[in-house]
Amino acid sequence: MTDARWSEPAPTRRRWSWTDPALRSAVIQIALGIALIWLAWSFFANAQANLARQGIASGFGFLDNSAGFGITQTLIPYSESMSYGRAFLVGLLNTLLVAFLGIILATILGFLVGVARLSENVVIKALASAYVEVTRNLPPLFQILFWYLAVLAAMPNPRQSWGFGLQPLFNFLADSFAGIGLAPVSSMFRALAGDVAGPSVFVNNRGLVVPRPVFESGFVWVVVAFFVAIVALMLIARWAKARQFATGQQFPVFWTGFGLIVGLPIVTCFALGVPVTLETPHLQGFNFVGGIRVIPEFVSLLLALSIYTAGFIAEIVRAGILAVSKG
């Protein structure tokens, strides 16, 4: 028999009362939510009715109409006869491209400036400090206009373009990789150096003109190899984590992943005979043909955002290094 003294008390039924703070709070929040939804719907219905009364179309149907304007810098095919939706997609892709390139440039520049601020060389430290103080206190819009109006607009016309060659850079990379025993990578840069003999990068008041990579049909397998390497890295990372929990031994996941992501596409590329070449731009008439032309607006936006953001990254790098104990 169960001792009644040790039996659990029967649960009491909770009685809801307006004096209960939990109930009062829930009711007020529900009522407020309903009121906000009703208010928003009233505004929307009123706006729809007024627009319809004046014969003004509303909604997103206009995205299917012909845009009627051109866009110079595009990553996908676009013409004036295409829709507003296509124009919006082109602008979105351009924004993502600026963000992607800006993150890379700002990270590299910010890291270098942040380390330079800790230099024992007085001149380097002063220059890095001046860079941070100036760029962080100048509005981004001012920097965009500066690069566009004061720098890029003052560049020479296409016939007097400033030309730079990429062949010395590719030869240097080929020699560097050959020196560490990576002959396949060295051969790839040797092949690219042969495609860009002479000046291949040009700067003028119409923008920046660079060589355009031409991918052959077999290059799709290089892309497939890259994604296969990513999947393999994820599986290896999961296996390494389980192995460390079981045995306490660490596996070099970083270097293994680096070797997979870089090495597997390169091996695939050479197995297919390097299915990529570079199309070098050349002057024809009053402008350049071939290659990729980056308009001044894109260059000024990229430079301004990268330089501005690099000042904040530099301070983060400097503070992070100083926060580590010297031991």
Residue frames as qw, qx, qy, qz and C-alpha x, y, z in Angstrom:
[[0.000, 0.886, 0.464, 0.000, 0.00, 0.00, 0.00],
 [0.381, 0.475, -0.024, 0.793, 1.12, 3.55, -0.71],
 [0.309, -0.465, -0.488, 0.671, 1.53, 5.82, 2.27],
 [0.137, 0.869, 0.438, 0.186, -0.83, 8.75, 1.91],
 [0.343, -0.841, 0.029, 0.417, 1.72, 10.99, 3.60],
 [0.380, -0.395, 0.530, 0.647, 4.11, 10.56, 0.65],
 [0.466, 0.557, 0.640, 0.250, 1.55, 10.77, -2.17],
 [0.223, 0.074, 0.211, 0.949, 1.88, 13.70, -4.57],
 [0.250, 0.475, 0.428, -0.727, -0.76, 16.42, -4.18],
 [0.479, 0.578, 0.639, 0.170, -3.42, 16.48, -6.85],
 [0.278, 0.085, 0.236, 0.927, -2.74, 19.19, -9.45],
 [0.144, 0.640, 0.467, -0.594, -4.93, 22.21, -9.01],
 [0.427, 0.613, 0.518, 0.417, -6.68, 23.63, -12.04],
 [0.266, -0.165, -0.024, 0.949, -5.44, 27.10, -12.89],
 [0.163, 0.802, 0.559, -0.135, -8.17, 29.71, -12.92],
 [0.384, 0.316, 0.227, 0.837, -7.70, 32.49, -15.46],
 [0.151, -0.838, -0.408, 0.330, -8.32, 35.97, -14.17],
 [0.367, 0.852, 0.075, 0.365, -7.80, 39.44, -15.63],
 [0.378, -0.884, 0.270, -0.045, -5.65, 40.20, -12.62],
 [0.870, -0.142, 0.330, 0.338, -3.21, 37.52, -13.84],
 [0.021, -0.764, 0.337, 0.549, -0.28, 39.41, -15.50],
 [0.302, -0.140, 0.834, 0.440, 0.43, 36.56, -17.96],
 [0.307, 0.579, 0.751, 0.080, -3.17, 36.46, -19.21],
 [0.108, 0.903, 0.182, -0.375, -3.44, 40.24, -19.39],
 [0.162, -0.612, 0.523, 0.570, -0.17, 40.51, -21.34],
 [0.323, 0.096, 0.863, 0.376, -1.20, 37.80, -23.84],
 [0.263, 0.737, 0.619, -0.068, -4.61, 39.38, -24.48],
 [0.026, 0.880, -0.045, -0.472, -3.12, 42.85, -24.98],
 [0.225, -0.429, 0.677, 0.554, -0.49, 41.55, -27.41],
 [0.322, 0.333, 0.847, 0.261, -3.06, 39.62, -29.45],
 [0.186, 0.856, 0.437, -0.205, -5.37, 42.64, -29.60],
 [0.077, -0.793, 0.275, 0.539, -2.50, 44.91, -30.62],
 [0.309, -0.164, 0.797, 0.493, -1.43, 42.47, -33.35],
 [0.300, 0.581, 0.748, 0.117, -4.96, 42.30, -34.75],
 [0.081, 0.910, 0.191, -0.359, -5.19, 46.11, -34.70],
 [0.177, -0.615, 0.503, 0.582, -1.89, 46.49, -36.58],
 [0.320, 0.123, 0.851, 0.398, -2.93, 43.95, -39.22],
 [0.225, 0.764, 0.603, -0.054, -6.27, 45.71, -39.69],
 [0.030, -0.872, 0.056, 0.485, -4.55, 49.11, -39.94],
 [0.247, -0.381, 0.678, 0.578, -2.05, 47.84, -42.54],
 [0.295, 0.369, 0.837, 0.278, -4.82, 46.24, -44.58],
 [0.146, 0.864, 0.402, -0.267, -6.85, 49.47, -44.44],
 [0.087, -0.739, 0.330, 0.580, -3.90, 51.48, -45.79],
 [0.271, -0.128, 0.823, 0.482, -3.30, 48.92, -48.54],
 [0.262, 0.569, 0.774, 0.094, -6.96, 48.72, -49.59],
 [0.080, 0.888, 0.203, -0.404, -7.30, 52.52, -49.54],
 [0.139, -0.594, 0.512, 0.605, -4.18, 52.94, -51.70],
 [0.286, 0.122, 0.872, 0.377, -5.38, 50.29, -54.16],
 [0.223, 0.739, 0.629, -0.092, -8.79, 51.94, -54.45],
 [0.020, 0.867, -0.034, -0.496, -7.33, 55.43, -55.01],
 [0.205, -0.398, 0.685, 0.575, -4.87, 54.17, -57.64],
 [0.275, 0.339, 0.862, 0.258, -7.63, 52.29, -59.47],
 [0.163, 0.832, 0.442, -0.292, -9.89, 55.37, -59.36],
 [0.037, 0.832, -0.252, -0.494, -7.16, 57.45, -61.06],
 [0.850, 0.516, -0.061, -0.084, -6.34, 54.74, -63.60],
 [0.066, 0.738, -0.665, 0.094, -2.85, 54.05, -62.25],
 [0.900, 0.030, -0.431, -0.056, -1.73, 50.43, -62.48],
 [0.383, -0.686, 0.549, -0.284, -0.19, 48.90, -59.38],
 [0.966, -0.099, 0.237, -0.031, 1.51, 45.65, -58.50],
 [0.433, -0.525, 0.608, 0.409, 4.53, 43.93, -60.00],
 [0.743, 0.498, 0.444, 0.046, 3.13, 43.39, -63.47],
 [0.272, 0.931, -0.196, -0.144, 5.37, 46.18, -64.82],
 [0.468, -0.548, 0.654, 0.229, 8.36, 43.86, -64.41],
 [0.670, 0.247, 0.665, 0.221, 7.22, 42.08, -67.58],
 [0.395, 0.901, 0.136, -0.120, 7.16, 45.31, -69.62],
 [0.732, 0.418, -0.018, 0.537, 10.01, 46.31, -71.91],
 [0.500, -0.578, -0.159, 0.625, 12.61, 48.38, -70.05],
 [0.381, 0.883, 0.204, 0.183, 13.60, 50.57, -73.01],
 [0.070, -0.922, 0.379, -0.045, 17.05, 51.47, -71.65],
 [0.816, 0.328, -0.434, 0.195, 20.46, 49.87, -71.93],
 [0.661, -0.711, 0.234, 0.044, 22.97, 48.78, -69.30],
 [0.395, 0.754, -0.524, -0.012, 26.65, 48.91, -70.20],
 [0.014, 0.422, -0.872, 0.247, 28.09, 46.56, -67.58],
 [0.864, -0.087, 0.010, -0.496, 26.29, 43.21, -67.63],
 [0.316, -0.372, 0.872, -0.036, 27.17, 39.70, -66.54],
 [0.486, 0.316, 0.815, 0.006, 24.29, 38.15, -68.48],
 [0.183, 0.285, 0.563, 0.753, 22.89, 39.01, -71.93],
 [0.053, 0.690, 0.506, -0.515, 20.70, 42.12, -71.87],
 [0.205, 0.277, 0.438, 0.830, 19.19, 44.49, -74.43],
 [0.199, 0.008, 0.158, -0.967, 16.82, 47.46, -74.34],
 [0.595, -0.127, -0.475, -0.636, 13.91, 45.31, -75.50],
 [0.473, -0.144, -0.840, 0.222, 14.13, 43.06, -72.44],
 [0.449, -0.730, -0.460, -0.234, 11.92, 43.46, -69.38],
 [0.229, -0.789, 0.297, -0.487, 12.32, 45.48, -66.21],
 [0.899, -0.394, 0.173, -0.086, 12.69, 42.19, -64.36],
 [0.873, 0.255, -0.024, 0.416, 15.72, 41.32, -66.49],
 [0.223, 0.738, -0.202, 0.604, 17.18, 44.77, -65.83],
 [0.593, -0.687, 0.232, -0.350, 16.65, 44.28, -62.10],
 [0.973, -0.144, 0.104, 0.145, 18.45, 40.92, -62.29],
 [0.653, 0.519, -0.116, 0.539, 21.37, 42.52, -64.15],
 [0.106, -0.776, 0.249, -0.570, 21.66, 45.20, -61.46],
 [0.819, -0.510, 0.179, -0.190, 21.48, 42.60, -58.70],
 [0.941, 0.090, 0.018, 0.325, 24.28, 40.55, -60.27],
 [0.402, 0.660, -0.178, 0.609, 26.42, 43.67, -60.69],
 [0.435, -0.744, 0.230, -0.452, 25.86, 44.51, -57.02],
 [0.940, -0.306, 0.151, 0.020, 26.89, 41.01, -55.96],
 [0.798, 0.376, -0.071, 0.466, 30.00, 41.25, -58.16],
 [0.078, 0.760, -0.245, 0.597, 31.03, 44.56, -56.57],
 [0.687, -0.612, 0.230, -0.316, 30.43, 43.09, -53.11],
 [0.983, -0.048, 0.052, 0.171, 32.43, 39.93, -53.89],
 [0.641, 0.475, -0.131, 0.588, 35.43, 41.77, -55.34],
 [0.144, -0.783, 0.187, -0.575, 35.22, 44.46, -52.66],
 [0.837, -0.520, 0.116, -0.121, 35.36, 41.90, -49.86],
 [0.910, 0.088, 0.001, 0.406, 38.52, 40.39, -51.33],
 [0.413, 0.598, -0.104, 0.679, 40.29, 43.71, -51.95],
 [0.360, -0.767, 0.131, -0.514, 39.23, 45.27, -48.64],
 [0.911, -0.411, 0.040, 0.023, 40.33, 42.20, -46.69],
 [0.813, 0.191, -0.042, 0.548, 43.78, 42.12, -48.28],
 [0.210, 0.647, -0.088, 0.728, 44.32, 45.88, -47.99],
 [0.548, -0.723, 0.042, -0.417, 42.90, 46.07, -44.46],
 [0.932, -0.296, -0.036, 0.205, 45.13, 43.23, -43.26],
 [0.667, 0.311, -0.071, 0.673, 48.25, 44.86, -44.70],
 [0.038, -0.697, 0.071, -0.712, 47.41, 48.28, -43.25],
 [0.738, -0.628, -0.036, -0.244, 46.51, 46.78, -39.86],
 [0.895, -0.158, -0.048, 0.414, 49.86, 45.01, -39.65],
 [0.458, 0.495, -0.035, 0.738, 51.63, 48.16, -40.87],
 [0.327, -0.804, -0.010, -0.497, 50.14, 50.14, -37.98],
 [0.824, -0.555, 0.099, 0.044, 52.08, 47.88, -35.61],
 [0.781, 0.413, -0.138, 0.449, 55.35, 48.32, -37.50],
 [0.583, -0.596, -0.081, 0.547, 58.40, 49.63, -35.67],
 [0.389, 0.198, 0.307, 0.846, 59.24, 51.74, -38.71],
 [0.035, 0.503, 0.361, -0.784, 58.01, 55.25, -37.91],
 [0.224, 0.260, -0.401, -0.849, 57.28, 56.18, -41.53],
 [0.301, -0.160, -0.874, -0.346, 55.28, 53.02, -42.30],
 [0.168, -0.459, -0.773, 0.404, 53.35, 53.32, -39.04],
 [0.083, 0.454, 0.151, -0.874, 52.56, 57.00, -39.68],
 [0.276, 0.129, -0.584, -0.753, 51.39, 56.33, -43.25],
 [0.287, -0.286, -0.907, -0.113, 49.16, 53.47, -42.11],
 [0.098, -0.501, -0.605, 0.611, 47.69, 55.59, -39.31],
 [0.160, 0.364, -0.120, -0.910, 47.05, 58.47, -41.71],
 [0.273, -0.056, -0.789, -0.548, 45.34, 56.10, -44.14],
 [0.229, -0.426, -0.861, 0.156, 43.00, 54.80, -41.44],
 [0.046, -0.523, -0.401, 0.750, 42.15, 58.24, -40.07],
 [0.176, 0.296, -0.315, -0.884, 41.54, 59.79, -43.48],
 [0.292, -0.086, -0.813, -0.496, 39.55, 57.01, -45.15],
 [0.205, -0.426, -0.850, 0.234, 37.33, 56.35, -42.14],
 [0.017, -0.587, -0.367, 0.721, 36.35, 60.02, -41.86],
 [0.193, 0.251, -0.426, -0.848, 35.59, 60.63, -45.53],
 [0.719, 0.250, 0.395, -0.514, 32.03, 59.68, -46.58],
 [0.600, 0.068, 0.740, 0.298, 31.87, 56.83, -49.12],
 [0.468, 0.796, 0.384, 0.024, 29.95, 59.04, -51.57],
 [0.003, -0.934, 0.271, 0.231, 32.76, 61.60, -51.53],
 [0.442, -0.424, 0.728, 0.307, 35.31, 58.88, -52.22],
 [0.610, 0.416, 0.657, 0.153, 33.22, 57.50, -55.11],
 [0.335, 0.930, 0.149, -0.035, 33.00, 60.96, -56.70],
 [0.238, -0.808, 0.458, 0.283, 36.71, 61.55, -56.12],
 [0.532, -0.162, 0.765, 0.327, 37.76, 58.39, -57.93],
 [0.523, 0.583, 0.607, 0.138, 35.26, 58.95, -60.73],
 [0.244, 0.957, 0.150, 0.035, 35.71, 62.69, -61.40],
 [0.176, -0.905, 0.367, 0.122, 39.24, 63.45, -60.21],
 [0.465, -0.415, 0.747, 0.230, 41.05, 60.25, -61.18],
 [0.567, 0.241, 0.759, 0.208, 39.28, 58.18, -63.82],
 [0.403, 0.858, 0.309, -0.076, 37.85, 61.11, -65.79],
 [0.029, -0.896, 0.353, 0.269, 41.38, 62.55, -66.07],
 [0.698, -0.142, 0.637, 0.296, 42.73, 59.41, -67.74],
 [0.044, 0.373, -0.542, -0.751, 43.83, 59.60, -71.41],
 [0.759, 0.312, -0.041, -0.570, 41.56, 58.64, -74.31],
 [0.956, 0.010, 0.293, -0.025, 41.68, 55.10, -75.72],
 [0.726, 0.627, -0.157, 0.234, 44.36, 55.95, -78.31],
 [0.183, 0.655, -0.535, 0.501, 46.73, 57.11, -75.54],
 [0.851, -0.457, -0.127, -0.225, 45.77, 54.37, -73.07],
 [0.210, -0.652, 0.703, -0.188, 48.19, 53.26, -70.40],
 [0.894, 0.130, -0.380, -0.200, 49.12, 49.68, -71.18],
 [0.415, -0.568, 0.677, -0.216, 50.47, 47.05, -68.81],
 [0.611, 0.268, -0.714, -0.211, 51.67, 43.55, -69.57],
 [0.831, -0.380, 0.222, -0.341, 50.66, 40.42, -67.66],
 [0.865, 0.320, -0.374, 0.099, 53.37, 38.24, -69.18],
 [0.228, 0.503, -0.642, 0.533, 56.02, 39.11, -66.53],
 [0.573, -0.327, 0.434, -0.613, 53.53, 38.28, -63.77],
 [0.963, 0.074, -0.014, -0.258, 52.62, 34.90, -65.28],
 [0.694, 0.446, -0.496, 0.270, 56.30, 34.08, -65.87],
 [0.086, -0.504, 0.611, -0.605, 57.08, 34.97, -62.25],
 [0.781, -0.186, 0.321, -0.503, 54.29, 32.71, -61.01],
 [0.929, 0.274, -0.239, -0.069, 55.47, 29.92, -63.31],
 [0.448, 0.500, -0.605, 0.429, 59.03, 30.18, -61.98],
 [0.365, -0.434, 0.529, -0.631, 57.77, 30.30, -58.38],
 [0.903, -0.061, 0.192, -0.381, 55.66, 27.16, -58.71],
 [0.834, 0.392, -0.374, 0.105, 58.44, 25.40, -60.60],
 [0.161, 0.580, -0.619, 0.504, 60.81, 26.20, -57.74],
 [0.511, -0.281, 0.603, -0.545, 58.61, 24.40, -55.20],
 [0.185, -0.089, 0.972, 0.116, 58.11, 21.36, -57.42],
 [0.509, 0.519, 0.563, -0.392, 54.65, 22.12, -58.81],
 [0.216, -0.159, 0.640, 0.720, 55.48, 21.62, -62.47],
 [0.147, 0.547, 0.777, 0.274, 51.84, 21.23, -63.68],
 [0.057, -0.890, -0.341, 0.297, 50.85, 24.59, -62.19],
 [0.267, -0.581, 0.335, 0.692, 54.00, 26.16, -63.62],
 [0.262, 0.129, 0.756, 0.587, 53.12, 24.85, -67.08],
 [0.096, 0.762, 0.640, 0.023, 49.63, 26.35, -66.85],
 [0.111, -0.884, -0.058, 0.450, 51.02, 29.83, -66.14],
 [0.323, -0.313, 0.582, 0.677, 53.57, 29.37, -68.95],
 [0.235, 0.434, 0.772, 0.400, 50.70, 28.68, -71.33],
 [0.007, -0.893, -0.426, 0.147, 48.78, 31.74, -70.11],
 [0.281, -0.686, 0.211, 0.637, 51.92, 33.88, -70.50],
 [0.327, 0.012, 0.690, 0.646, 52.05, 32.89, -74.16],
 [0.130, 0.688, 0.682, 0.213, 48.52, 34.22, -74.68],
 [0.128, -0.960, -0.216, 0.122, 49.26, 37.71, -73.30],
 [0.640, -0.014, 0.138, 0.755, 52.49, 38.73, -75.04],
 [0.136, 0.381, 0.159, 0.900, 52.84, 42.52, -74.96],
 [0.230, -0.041, 0.376, -0.897, 50.49, 44.98, -73.21],
 [0.261, -0.307, -0.880, -0.252, 47.24, 43.29, -72.28],
 [0.219, -0.702, -0.588, 0.336, 45.72, 45.54, -69.59],
 [0.219, 0.384, 0.202, 0.874, 44.73, 49.07, -70.63],
 [0.156, -0.643, -0.529, 0.531, 43.49, 52.03, -68.59],
 [0.127, 0.268, 0.305, 0.905, 41.76, 55.05, -70.15],
 [0.262, 0.012, 0.279, -0.924, 38.88, 57.44, -69.52],
 [0.701, -0.044, -0.376, -0.604, 36.42, 54.80, -70.72],
 [0.885, -0.369, 0.131, -0.252, 37.40, 52.33, -68.04],
 [0.356, -0.527, 0.768, 0.075, 39.65, 49.34, -67.57],
 [0.836, 0.360, -0.270, -0.313, 40.17, 46.78, -70.34],
 [0.432, -0.475, 0.763, -0.067, 41.52, 43.36, -69.33],
 [0.252, 0.184, -0.882, -0.355, 41.93, 39.99, -71.09],
 [0.773, -0.077, 0.101, -0.621, 38.86, 37.79, -71.23],
 [0.332, -0.229, 0.915, -0.008, 39.11, 34.09, -70.35],
 [0.673, 0.218, -0.392, -0.588, 37.68, 31.88, -73.08],
 [0.544, -0.207, 0.770, -0.261, 36.44, 28.57, -71.68],
 [0.368, 0.183, -0.783, -0.468, 36.25, 25.58, -73.98],
 [0.766, -0.235, -0.341, -0.492, 33.64, 22.85, -73.72],
 [0.744, -0.059, -0.621, 0.239, 35.78, 20.63, -71.48],
 [0.077, 0.369, -0.450, 0.810, 36.08, 23.30, -68.78],
 [0.685, -0.415, -0.110, -0.588, 32.77, 22.19, -67.29],
 [0.882, -0.149, -0.426, 0.136, 34.57, 19.16, -65.87],
 [0.367, 0.252, -0.437, 0.781, 36.94, 21.49, -64.01],
 [0.406, -0.381, 0.125, -0.822, 33.91, 23.09, -62.35],
 [0.883, -0.240, -0.302, -0.267, 32.53, 19.64, -61.53],
 [0.719, 0.079, -0.507, 0.468, 35.89, 18.70, -59.98],
 [0.021, 0.371, -0.343, 0.863, 35.74, 21.83, -57.81],
 [0.665, -0.344, 0.036, -0.662, 32.32, 20.91, -56.39],
 [0.907, -0.070, -0.415, 0.024, 33.39, 17.29, -55.93],
 [0.470, 0.245, -0.514, 0.675, 36.35, 18.58, -53.90],
 [0.308, -0.386, 0.248, -0.833, 33.99, 20.63, -51.70],
 [0.867, -0.243, -0.164, -0.403, 31.75, 17.60, -51.04],
 [0.822, 0.080, -0.475, 0.304, 34.81, 15.45, -50.29],
 [0.186, 0.363, -0.453, 0.793, 36.08, 18.10, -47.88],
 [0.587, -0.382, 0.106, -0.706, 32.75, 18.13, -46.01],
 [0.944, -0.134, -0.273, -0.126, 32.84, 14.34, -45.65],
 [0.654, 0.223, -0.480, 0.540, 36.48, 14.40, -44.52],
 [0.101, -0.446, 0.344, -0.820, 35.73, 17.12, -41.96],
 [0.789, -0.340, -0.006, -0.512, 32.87, 15.05, -40.51],
 [0.928, 0.007, -0.345, 0.142, 35.07, 11.94, -40.38],
 [0.433, 0.373, -0.450, 0.686, 37.94, 13.88, -38.78],
 [0.386, -0.485, 0.243, -0.746, 35.63, 15.25, -36.08],
 [0.926, -0.243, -0.085, -0.277, 34.34, 11.77, -35.21],
 [0.822, 0.201, -0.386, 0.367, 37.90, 10.44, -35.22],
 [0.146, 0.484, -0.423, 0.752, 39.07, 13.16, -32.86],
 [0.647, -0.434, 0.162, -0.605, 36.23, 12.41, -30.42],
 [0.980, -0.086, -0.152, -0.094, 37.05, 8.71, -30.51],
 [0.864, 0.067, -0.186, 0.464, 40.86, 8.79, -30.40],
 [0.359, -0.848, -0.029, 0.388, 41.79, 12.36, -29.48],
 [0.523, -0.149, 0.441, 0.714, 43.99, 12.62, -32.58],
 [0.302, 0.748, 0.075, -0.586, 43.60, 15.60, -34.88],
 [0.673, 0.326, 0.531, 0.399, 43.55, 15.31, -38.65],
 [0.182, -0.339, 0.189, 0.903, 44.98, 18.11, -40.87],
 [0.395, 0.658, 0.637, -0.070, 41.60, 19.06, -42.33],
 [0.136, 0.876, -0.030, -0.462, 42.70, 22.53, -43.48],
 [0.061, -0.565, 0.667, 0.482, 45.66, 21.43, -45.58],
 [0.352, 0.170, 0.905, 0.167, 43.79, 18.40, -46.87],
 [0.342, 0.763, 0.506, -0.211, 40.88, 20.59, -47.94],
 [0.077, 0.823, -0.259, -0.500, 43.21, 23.14, -49.49],
 [0.212, -0.311, 0.829, 0.413, 44.91, 20.41, -51.47],
 [0.364, 0.413, 0.833, 0.050, 41.56, 19.03, -52.65],
 [0.270, 0.847, 0.336, -0.311, 39.96, 22.34, -53.60],
 [0.101, 0.817, -0.377, -0.425, 43.06, 23.62, -55.41],
 [0.244, -0.382, 0.841, 0.297, 44.68, 20.40, -56.57],
 [0.510, 0.317, 0.800, -0.016, 41.72, 18.44, -57.95],
 [0.466, 0.824, 0.211, -0.241, 40.54, 21.18, -60.37],
 [0.051, 0.786, -0.519, -0.334, 44.14, 21.79, -61.51],
 [0.376, -0.179, 0.891, 0.183, 44.74, 18.09, -62.15],
 [0.528, 0.550, 0.639, -0.097, 41.44, 17.90, -64.05],
 [0.286, 0.886, -0.066, -0.358, 42.38, 21.00, -66.02],
 [0.035, -0.622, 0.712, 0.324, 45.68, 19.49, -67.15],
 [0.479, 0.080, 0.873, 0.046, 44.10, 16.13, -67.85],
 [0.496, 0.713, 0.486, -0.101, 41.82, 17.94, -70.32],
 [0.588, 0.304, 0.261, 0.703, 44.69, 19.90, -71.88],
 [0.140, -0.376, -0.200, 0.894, 44.03, 23.27, -70.14],
 [0.193, 0.583, 0.698, 0.368, 40.65, 24.08, -71.77],
 [0.079, -0.931, -0.262, 0.243, 40.98, 27.85, -71.25],
 [0.552, 0.253, 0.145, 0.781, 42.74, 30.63, -73.16],
 [0.127, -0.668, -0.252, 0.688, 42.96, 34.41, -72.77],
 [0.409, 0.708, 0.416, 0.397, 41.56, 36.81, -75.37],
 [0.405, -0.329, -0.080, 0.850, 43.79, 39.90, -75.37],
 [0.256, 0.877, 0.341, -0.223, 42.12, 43.25, -76.16],
 [0.491, -0.020, 0.326, 0.808, 43.54, 45.41, -78.96],
 [0.138, 0.586, 0.113, -0.790, 42.86, 48.90, -80.26],
 [0.318, 0.350, 0.732, 0.490, 40.67, 49.11, -83.34],
 [0.012, 0.747, 0.385, 0.541, 39.61, 52.55, -84.51],
 [0.129, -0.630, 0.229, -0.731, 38.70, 54.72, -81.55],
 [0.719, -0.443, 0.305, -0.440, 38.11, 51.94, -79.04],
 [0.127, -0.370, 0.920, -0.023, 39.26, 48.51, -77.92],
 [0.842, 0.044, -0.280, -0.459, 37.81, 45.25, -79.14],
 [0.752, 0.045, -0.635, 0.169, 38.10, 41.91, -77.39],
 [0.270, 0.093, -0.648, 0.706, 38.72, 41.34, -73.72],
 [0.289, -0.700, -0.645, 0.102, 36.51, 42.66, -70.94],
 [0.124, 0.469, -0.046, 0.874, 35.82, 46.36, -70.46],
 [0.354, -0.557, -0.632, 0.407, 35.06, 47.51, -66.94],
 [0.080, 0.816, 0.267, 0.506, 33.32, 50.90, -67.01],
 [0.208, 0.402, -0.402, 0.796, 34.66, 53.81, -64.87],
 [0.581, -0.481, 0.045, -0.655, 31.53, 53.82, -62.69],
 [0.946, -0.205, -0.248, -0.030, 32.15, 50.22, -61.68],
 [0.672, 0.220, -0.377, 0.598, 35.86, 50.85, -61.01],
 [0.046, -0.493, 0.265, -0.827, 35.23, 53.97, -58.93],
 [0.756, -0.437, -0.034, -0.486, 32.57, 52.22, -56.85],
 [0.937, -0.075, -0.296, 0.172, 34.81, 49.21, -56.28],
 [0.499, 0.323, -0.364, 0.717, 37.85, 51.31, -55.32],
 [0.251, -0.532, 0.178, -0.789, 35.91, 53.62, -53.03],
 [0.841, -0.397, -0.066, -0.361, 34.11, 50.86, -51.13],
 [0.894, 0.029, -0.322, 0.309, 37.25, 48.72, -50.84],
 [0.368, 0.380, -0.345, 0.775, 39.46, 51.56, -49.60],
 [0.419, -0.529, 0.116, -0.729, 36.79, 52.85, -47.19],
 [0.912, -0.322, -0.114, -0.229, 36.04, 49.44, -45.68],
 [0.784, 0.211, -0.405, 0.421, 39.73, 48.53, -45.47],
 [0.015, 0.559, -0.380, 0.737, 40.22, 51.27, -42.88],
 [0.726, -0.411, 0.191, -0.517, 37.80, 49.55, -40.49],
 [0.978, 0.032, -0.200, 0.049, 39.27, 46.12, -41.21],
 [0.497, 0.490, -0.448, 0.559, 42.74, 47.49, -40.44],
 [0.311, -0.529, 0.410, -0.675, 41.61, 48.60, -36.98],
 [0.927, -0.206, 0.044, -0.310, 40.04, 45.20, -36.33],
 [0.868, 0.257, -0.321, 0.278, 43.27, 43.46, -37.34],
 [0.225, 0.547, -0.460, 0.662, 45.38, 45.79, -35.20],
 [0.560, -0.460, 0.316, -0.612, 43.11, 45.40, -32.16],
 [0.980, -0.060, -0.103, -0.159, 43.00, 41.62, -32.59],
 [0.719, 0.345, -0.424, 0.430, 46.79, 41.37, -32.65],
 [0.005, -0.516, 0.452, -0.727, 47.19, 43.64, -29.62],
 [0.752, -0.377, 0.101, -0.531, 44.58, 41.62, -27.71],
 [0.942, 0.033, -0.319, 0.099, 46.76, 38.51, -27.88],
 [0.581, -0.773, 0.238, 0.091, 49.08, 38.18, -24.90],
 [0.368, 0.748, -0.553, -0.011, 52.78, 38.23, -25.78],
 [0.967, -0.127, -0.219, -0.016, 53.30, 35.26, -23.47]]
